[in-house]
Amino acid sequence: MENVSTLKDQGNKALSAGNIEEAVRCYTEALALDPSNHVLFSNRSAAYAKKGNYENALQDACQTIKIKPDWGKGYSRKAAALEFLGRLEDAKGTYQEGMRQEPSNQQLKEGLQNIEARLAEKSMMNPFAMPNLYQKLENDSRTRELLSDSSYRELLEQLRNKPSELGTKLQDPRVMTTLSVLLGLNLSEMDEEEEHTPPPPRKPKETQPPPPKEEDLPENKRKALKEKELGNTAYKNKDFDVALKHYEEAIKHDPTNMTYISNQAAVYFEMGDFEKCRELCEKAIDVGRENREDYRQIAKALARIGNSYFKQEKYKEAIQYLNKSLSEHRTPDVLKKCLQAEKILKEEEKIAYINPDLALEEKSRGNDSFQKGDYPVAMKHYSEAIKRNPKDAKLFSNRAACYTKLLEFQLALKDCEECIRLEPSFIKGYTRKAAALEAMKDYTKAMDVYQKALELDSSSKEATEGIQRCMVSQTTTRTDTPEEVKQRAMSDPEVQQIMSDPAMRMILEQMQKDPQALSDHLKNPVIAQKIQKLIDIGLIAIR
């Protein structure tokens, strides 16, 4: 087996030097000679992980455990691969399994602590992801009966798997009730002035063991820290060459601490040498992963790579690394920078896509489809034309006509408003907006818009006939049933907003009990406008 040992040593040297392909080759050749060697599978798993090939890293780690199930290193390798793949719960289970095999393994202990911290952070970000979700809801009288409703359980699972949809579900009173239970709040009592039972006194925080004193550290680590402090001082004074020398000395004393390499990367970032900065960040991350460094430090190095790309206006690469940083540890600054990069990239792609000639071709295809009555296809062509030339008001007007034909009146209104914004003198924008409002039976607003069209062109037959139709329709709508009026009114987003306002609901209830209160409320122009909207739509009547 002398050849196996030689290949293994060569693989280890290649791995330490960052030559991952060579390391994998050496370990693979060694395994061909000794396929039951658990150390070789473990080492190749580490090499695959450094290469970013986490599926292969996981397979080799599983084989390591299969050959030697009582060896803690195999479980560390498997858990690390699972963690990289985003399977945090599985990684936690692997660490726990390894601890059962080798309870004194410090690497497994630290790995388990880190993964539990990440899971706890993830759970805090999404209260619906807590493991005892259903038990907590079952134990509270406010949600116990809801659990018998299958649609409620489906809602919970949806929010557990897609927390980003929470914002769209807040109008559902069940969601607010559930949140109050999960977060330990009583939302119904938030505004009451009654005296509440004081909360139980907080348990005293467990005192954390103080960090080891400098004199208790090994000599090499003490020397490294001193060099780091000297480097930090030089860095603050912008004496970058001196800072680099001190950080290099720190690395020589303690090569297992990624901080010193990361500090070197920070110096090169300030010097504007972004390639070197990224190279050192990658090296720091490798050292950190190998030595089970705190995931916050890994996130910091990834964020620095992202920021270096941002500085060079390479926004696609910046987003990639900033997102990697956020997956390790979520911080407001990195999130803000990532959103900023995404916004800039989206705008750049949008500008690069503009081509007025291609827009005209798409418009022509849209017109052909509209004439044939194929409104969905026409809308598709107009949408593409708008992407190619977003400053052409007539394209928005044409798409609004499609939306009106397809009874998508809110979308039609939005396009008409954009058309008017781009070209305020284009009469078609006003007549099509008025037509959409007329179709929604909001005749008062429709007449106002038709009137604006007449101000632009007093001879507009379309606007004149539109006003006449609205006046006739206003008298006939009074024969609609109350249910029809309510259904039509509540399809209007503006009405929905008014009726969901607690202050407006209170005013309407007061008006029912005391009609004289109306005159007081009408003195407030904002409230008066909202009441007029409800009158115009037919939802309330003043007698």
Disulfide bonds with the S-S distance in Angstrom:
none
